[in-house]
């Protein structure tokens, strides 16, 4: 186990979220009235970095933003939560990413995002210098070229690389399966990639073509992964769900933290699942991201 706090570098997008709380499920084509409104930071890689910092790790973010006021606000929020933003690049003349998010009374969220293609298509690759001294690297696929170059840099340095393999509006880069050390799918992404809704079959299909540790998150059902040519299930922990926004990002950040401190992949899945469950039970966005003591205590109650 790593004695010092682990360093996890997160690579992907950073977003400013405008979050509307509504008292019922979102109704398409109708006027939906919000009971509250807040503006907070978001984005898979950015939230994963904040999760790592909350757990007590050294969190670094490599991302791309515009030089606008939204970008300034995103960076200020990351700094407030203890994230190293030296790897956040600012690009002139390009708007920073923004999302509108509706969170209903059951904690489920609907997201509308706009990320300018120039932030993910025209940026330079991630370098080994930006990955150096990391104990783990986690990437999202909203910036595919950044993910590829970060994984290549991690491999060159012998650092574990974790892919948050979710659906994107750009591409589904299956080639990443051959280079990353750990790949965690969302259920929709796994189904889209493999063409089958049979999760056990889909996981087995991916595992047969990749040397990576592969798993899939299933929301309230838990997490499945492949071990010794068999799929295993880790059920989700029972919590009262308040807000699921960012829970998946917390999961990936906490999983990467677990790998960085030397946990086995199944133990890191349990650690990530507990962190995600605790996030779901709390309101307040990043202010509700759990500490390591919080996560360890929940695991102790539900071993």
C-alpha positions in Angstrom: 0.0 0.0 0.0 1.2 3.5 -0.7 2.2 5.3 2.5 2.0 8.9 1.1 -1.2 10.3 -0.3 -1.7 8.8 -3.8 -1.5 11.1 -6.9 -4.3 10.5 -9.4 -4.3 12.5 -12.7 -7.7 12.9 -14.3 -8.0 13.7 -18.0 -11.2 14.9 -19.7 -13.7 17.7 -19.7 -14.6 20.3 -17.1 -18.1 21.8 -17.1 -20.2 24.4 -15.4 -23.6 22.9 -14.5 -26.8 24.9 -14.0 -28.9 22.6 -11.9 -32.7 22.8 -11.6 -34.4 20.8 -8.9 -37.9 19.7 -9.9 -40.7 18.1 -7.8 -41.5 15.3 -10.3 -40.0 13.5 -13.2 -39.1 15.7 -16.1 -42.0 16.0 -18.6 -40.8 16.4 -22.3 -42.7 19.0 -24.3 -44.2 20.6 -21.1 -43.3 23.5 -18.9 -41.3 22.1 -15.9 -41.2 24.4 -12.8 -38.1 24.2 -10.6 -38.2 24.4 -6.8 -34.5 25.5 -6.6 -31.6 26.5 -8.8 -27.8 26.4 -8.3 -24.7 26.7 -10.4 -21.8 24.3 -9.7 -18.9 22.5 -11.3 -19.2 19.3 -13.2 -17.7 17.1 -15.9 -16.6 13.5 -15.6 -12.9 14.1 -15.2 -13.3 17.2 -13.2 -15.6 15.6 -10.7 -13.4 12.5 -10.5 -10.5 14.8 -9.5 -12.6 16.5 -6.8 -13.6 13.1 -5.5 -9.9 12.1 -5.3 -9.1 15.3 -3.4 -12.1 14.7 -1.0 -10.7 11.2 -0.3 -7.4 12.7 0.7 -5.4 12.1 -2.5 -3.4 14.5 -4.6 -5.7 15.2 -7.5 -4.5 16.6 -10.8 -6.7 17.6 -13.8 -5.7 17.8 -17.4 -8.5 19.5 -19.4 -9.3 22.3 -21.9 -11.3 25.4 -21.2 -11.9 28.7 -22.9 -10.5 32.0 -21.6 -14.1 33.2 -20.8 -15.7 34.0 -17.4 -17.3 30.5 -17.3 -13.8 29.0 -17.6 -12.5 31.2 -14.8 -15.4 30.1 -12.6 -14.7 26.4 -13.3 -11.1 26.8 -12.4 -11.8 28.7 -9.2 -14.2 26.0 -8.1 -11.7 23.2 -8.7 -9.0 25.1 -6.8 -11.5 25.5 -3.9 -11.8 21.8 -3.7 -8.1 21.2 -3.7 -7.5 20.1 -7.3 -4.2 20.9 -9.0 -5.2 22.8 -12.2 -1.7 23.3 -13.7 -2.8 20.9 -16.5 -5.9 22.9 -17.4 -5.3 24.6 -20.7 -7.1 27.8 -21.7 -7.9 28.3 -25.4 -8.8 31.8 -26.8 -12.0 32.3 -28.6 -13.7 29.1 -27.6 -16.6 29.0 -25.0 -16.1 26.8 -22.0 -18.4 23.7 -21.6 -21.8 24.2 -20.0 -24.7 21.9 -19.0 -28.3 22.4 -17.9 -29.3 19.6 -15.4 -32.8 18.7 -14.1 -32.8 16.7 -10.9 -36.2 15.2 -9.9 -37.6 14.3 -6.5 -36.2 10.8 -6.8 -32.6 12.1 -7.4 -32.5 11.1 -11.1 -31.0 13.7 -13.4 -31.4 14.7 -17.0 -28.5 16.5 -18.6 -28.2 18.8 -21.7 -24.6 19.6 -22.4 -22.8 21.8 -24.9 -19.0 21.3 -25.4 -17.4 23.2 -28.3 -15.7 20.7 -30.6 -12.5 22.8 -30.7 -11.9 22.0 -27.0 -11.7 18.3 -27.8 -10.6 18.2 -31.5 -7.8 20.8 -31.8 -5.9 20.4 -28.5 -2.4 19.0 -28.2 -2.0 15.5 -26.8 -1.4 14.8 -23.1 2.3 14.4 -22.4 4.3 12.1 -20.1 5.3 15.2 -18.1 1.6 15.7 -17.2 1.3 12.1 -16.1 4.7 11.8 -14.3 4.6 11.0 -10.6 1.0 9.7 -10.9 -0.1 6.5 -9.1 -3.1 6.1 -11.4 -4.6 7.9 -14.4 -8.4 8.1 -15.1 -9.8 9.3 -18.4 -13.2 10.1 -19.8 -14.1 9.7 -23.4 -15.5 13.2 -24.0 -12.0 14.0 -25.1 -11.0 10.8 -27.0 -7.6 12.0 -28.3 -6.7 13.2 -24.8 -7.7 9.8 -23.4 -5.6 8.0 -26.0 -2.5 10.1 -25.4 -2.9 10.0 -21.6 -3.1 6.2 -21.7 -0.1 6.0 -23.9 1.8 8.3 -21.5 0.7 6.2 -18.5 1.8 3.0 -20.3 5.2 4.5 -21.0 5.6 5.3 -17.3 4.1 2.0 -16.0 1.1 3.7 -14.4 -2.3 2.1 -14.2 -4.9 3.7 -16.5 -8.6 3.7 -15.9 -11.2 4.4 -18.6 -14.6 5.9 -17.7 -16.2 4.2 -20.8 -19.5 6.1 -21.3 -21.3 7.1 -24.4 -20.1 10.3 -26.0 -21.4 12.6 -28.8 -18.2 12.0 -30.8 -17.2 8.4 -31.1 -17.0 5.1 -29.2 -13.2 4.5 -29.3 -13.0 0.7 -29.1 -9.3 0.9 -29.8 -8.8 2.1 -26.2 -9.7 -1.4 -25.0 -6.4 -2.6 -26.2 -4.3 -0.1 -24.3 -5.8 0.7 -21.0 -5.3 -1.4 -17.9 -8.8 -1.0 -16.4 -12.0 -0.2 -18.3 -15.3 0.5 -16.6 -18.4 0.7 -18.8 -21.7 2.3 -18.3 -24.4 -0.1 -19.2 -25.5 1.8 -22.4 -21.9 2.1 -23.6 -21.3 -1.7 -23.1 -24.6 -2.6 -24.9 -23.8 -0.2 -27.8 -20.2 -1.5 -28.2 -21.1 -5.2 -28.1 -24.6 -5.1 -29.7 -26.1 -7.3 -27.0 -28.2 -6.4 -23.9 -27.1 -9.6 -22.2 -24.6 -8.1 -19.7 -22.8 -11.3 -18.9 -22.3 -12.1 -22.5 -21.3 -8.5 -23.3 -18.6 -8.4 -20.6 -17.3 -11.8 -21.7 -17.1 -10.6 -25.2 -15.0 -7.6 -24.2 -12.8 -9.6 -21.9 -12.0 -12.1 -24.6 -10.5 -9.3 -26.8 -8.8 -7.2 -24.1 -6.2 -7.8 -21.4 -7.8 -5.0 -19.4 -9.8 -5.5 -16.2 -13.3 -4.9 -17.4 -16.4 -4.0 -15.4 -19.8 -2.3 -15.9 -21.8 -0.1 -13.6 -25.5 -1.0 -13.4 -26.9 1.8 -11.3 -29.1 0.5 -8.4 -28.2 -3.1 -9.3 -24.5 -2.6 -8.5 -21.4 -3.5 -10.5 -20.4 -6.5 -12.6 -16.9 -7.5 -13.6 -15.0 -10.4 -15.1 -12.8 -12.6 -12.9 -11.4 -16.0 -13.9 -13.6 -16.1 -17.0 -16.8 -15.6 -14.9 -18.8 -12.5 -14.3 -19.2 -11.4 -10.6 -21.8 -9.1 -9.1 -21.2 -6.5 -6.4 -24.7 -5.3 -5.3 -25.2 -1.6 -4.7 -25.3 -0.5 -1.1 -28.7 0.5 0.4 -28.9 4.2 0.8 -31.7 6.8 0.6 -31.1 8.4 -2.8 -31.2 12.2 -2.7 -29.1 13.3 -5.7 -27.4 11.0 -8.3 -25.7 13.9 -10.2 -22.0 13.2 -10.2 -22.3 9.8 -8.6 -20.8 8.0 -11.5 -17.9 10.4 -11.6 -17.3 9.9 -7.9 -17.3 6.1 -8.5 -14.5 6.4 -11.1 -12.5 8.8 -9.0 -12.7 6.6 -6.0 -12.0 3.4 -8.0 -8.8 5.1 -9.3 -7.9 6.2 -5.8 -8.3 2.6 -4.7 -6.0 1.3 -7.5 -3.5 4.1 -6.7 -3.2 2.9 -3.1 -2.7 -0.7 -4.1 -6.2 -2.2 -3.7 -7.1 -5.1 -5.9 -9.7 -4.3 -8.6 -12.6 -6.0 -6.8 -11.7 -4.1 -3.6 -11.4 -0.8 -5.6 -14.9 -1.5 -7.1 -16.3 -1.9 -3.5 -14.5 1.3 -2.5 -15.9 3.2 -5.5 -19.4 1.8 -5.0 -19.4 2.9 -1.4 -18.2 6.4 -2.3 -20.8 6.6 -5.1 -23.6 5.4 -2.7 -22.6 8.0 -0.1 -22.7 10.8 -2.8 -26.2 9.7 -3.8 -27.4 10.1 -0.2 -26.3 13.7 0.0 -27.4 16.9 -1.6 -25.1 19.8 -2.5 -23.0 18.6 -5.4 -19.3 18.5 -4.7 -19.8 19.6 -1.1 -21.4 16.1 -0.7 -18.4 14.2 -2.0 -17.3 11.8 0.7 -14.0 11.6 2.6 -12.0 8.4 2.9 -13.2 8.0 6.6 -16.8 8.3 5.3 -16.3 5.5 2.7 -14.4 3.2 5.1 -17.1 3.6 7.7 -19.8 2.7 5.2 -17.9 -0.3 4.0 -17.5 -1.3 7.6 -21.3 -1.3 8.1 -21.9 -3.1 4.8 -18.8 -5.4 4.3 
